[in-house]
């Protein structure tokens, strides 16, 4: 599962600017001893990762539920076929 291309482009721009600001923040830290820009960059990076991973795991949970429902239906069909004299072994139950 991949993010949409617009999300990839946006996050590339976001992290590119974040890297630039982090580099400037590092120079400010060395020159003046001021940590604020590096702290802001860290917060922005954490927020961006939270957005991407939050969106991914929300959709992955829905996909897992849908997949287990489909596999359970396939399993019940296989069991019905084997009970009615179909050939082959029934499929094992999915564990989730």
C-alpha contacts under 8 A as a table, 3 or more apart, distances in Angstrom:
res1	aa1	res2	aa2	distance
3	X	7	X	6.21
3	X	8	X	6.54
3	X	56	X	7.85
4	X	7	X	5.28
4	X	8	X	6.47
5	X	8	X	5.01
5	X	9	X	6.21
6	X	9	X	5.17
6	X	10	X	6.04
7	X	10	X	5.08
7	X	11	X	5.98
8	X	11	X	5.24
8	X	12	X	6.07
9	X	12	X	5.09
9	X	13	X	6.32
10	X	13	X	5.19
10	X	14	X	6.07
11	X	14	X	4.76
11	X	15	X	5.95
11	X	48	X	7.68
12	X	15	X	5.31
12	X	16	X	5.89
13	X	16	X	4.98
13	X	17	X	6.15
14	X	17	X	5.40
14	X	18	X	6.06
15	X	18	X	4.69
15	X	19	X	5.97
15	X	45	X	7.37
16	X	19	X	5.15
16	X	20	X	6.34
17	X	20	X	4.96
17	X	21	X	6.10
18	X	21	X	5.12
18	X	22	X	5.93
18	X	41	X	6.13
18	X	44	X	7.56
18	X	45	X	7.22
19	X	22	X	4.91
19	X	23	X	6.11
20	X	23	X	5.13
20	X	24	X	6.30
21	X	24	X	4.99
21	X	25	X	5.90
21	X	37	X	7.45
21	X	38	X	7.95
21	X	41	X	6.90
22	X	25	X	4.83
22	X	26	X	6.08
22	X	37	X	7.17
22	X	38	X	5.83
22	X	41	X	6.01
23	X	26	X	5.03
23	X	27	X	6.41
24	X	27	X	5.10
24	X	28	X	6.21
25	X	28	X	4.96
25	X	29	X	6.02
25	X	35	X	7.38
25	X	36	X	7.85
25	X	37	X	5.01
25	X	38	X	5.26
26	X	29	X	4.96
26	X	30	X	6.23
26	X	38	X	6.93
27	X	30	X	5.13
27	X	31	X	6.05
28	X	31	X	5.08
28	X	32	X	5.60
28	X	33	X	6.73
28	X	34	X	6.26
28	X	35	X	7.91
29	X	32	X	5.49
29	X	33	X	4.29
29	X	34	X	4.84
29	X	35	X	5.81
30	X	33	X	5.72
34	X	37	X	7.55
35	X	38	X	5.53
35	X	39	X	6.32
36	X	39	X	5.10
36	X	40	X	6.21
37	X	40	X	5.07
37	X	41	X	6.18
38	X	41	X	5.02
38	X	42	X	6.16
39	X	42	X	5.06
39	X	43	X	6.24
40	X	43	X	5.10
40	X	44	X	6.16
41	X	44	X	5.07
41	X	45	X	6.10
42	X	45	X	5.13
42	X	46	X	6.16
43	X	46	X	5.13
43	X	47	X	6.09
44	X	47	X	5.07
44	X	48	X	6.16
45	X	48	X	5.15
45	X	49	X	6.25
46	X	49	X	5.22
46	X	50	X	6.09
47	X	50	X	5.03
47	X	51	X	6.23
48	X	51	X	5.14
48	X	52	X	6.38
49	X	52	X	5.22
49	X	53	X	5.96
50	X	53	X	5.34
50	X	54	X	5.55
51	X	54	X	5.21
51	X	55	X	6.14
52	X	55	X	5.36
52	X	56	X	6.22
53	X	56	X	4.96
53	X	57	X	6.04
54	X	57	X	5.44
54	X	58	X	6.13
55	X	58	X	5.32
55	X	59	X	6.44
56	X	59	X	5.41
56	X	60	X	6.02
57	X	60	X	4.80
57	X	61	X	6.08
58	X	61	X	5.49
58	X	62	X	6.76
59	X	62	X	5.14
59	X	63	X	6.21
60	X	63	X	5.01
60	X	64	X	6.07
61	X	64	X	5.10
61	X	65	X	6.34
62	X	65	X	5.22
62	X	66	X	6.28
63	X	66	X	5.08
63	X	67	X	6.01
64	X	67	X	5.10
64	X	68	X	6.11
65	X	68	X	5.27
65	X	69	X	6.20
66	X	69	X	5.12
66	X	70	X	6.31
67	X	70	X	5.14
67	X	71	X	6.16
68	X	71	X	5.05
68	X	72	X	6.01
68	X	94	X	7.00
68	X	96	X	7.43
69	X	72	X	5.14
69	X	73	X	6.35
70	X	73	X	5.16
70	X	74	X	6.30
71	X	74	X	4.99
71	X	75	X	6.07
71	X	94	X	6.95
72	X	75	X	5.00
72	X	76	X	6.16
72	X	93	X	7.10
72	X	94	X	6.95
73	X	76	X	5.12
73	X	77	X	6.24
74	X	77	X	5.16
74	X	78	X	6.25
75	X	78	X	5.06
75	X	79	X	6.22
75	X	90	X	7.12
75	X	91	X	5.70
75	X	92	X	7.27
75	X	93	X	6.72
76	X	79	X	5.05
76	X	80	X	6.15
77	X	80	X	5.07
77	X	81	X	6.16
78	X	81	X	5.11
78	X	82	X	6.22
78	X	90	X	5.45
78	X	91	X	6.59
79	X	82	X	5.15
79	X	83	X	6.17
79	X	90	X	5.25
79	X	91	X	7.47
80	X	83	X	5.14
80	X	84	X	6.17
81	X	84	X	5.14
81	X	85	X	6.41
81	X	86	X	4.80
81	X	87	X	7.66
82	X	85	X	5.28
82	X	86	X	4.42
82	X	87	X	6.13
82	X	88	X	6.88
82	X	89	X	6.98
82	X	90	X	6.51
83	X	86	X	6.89
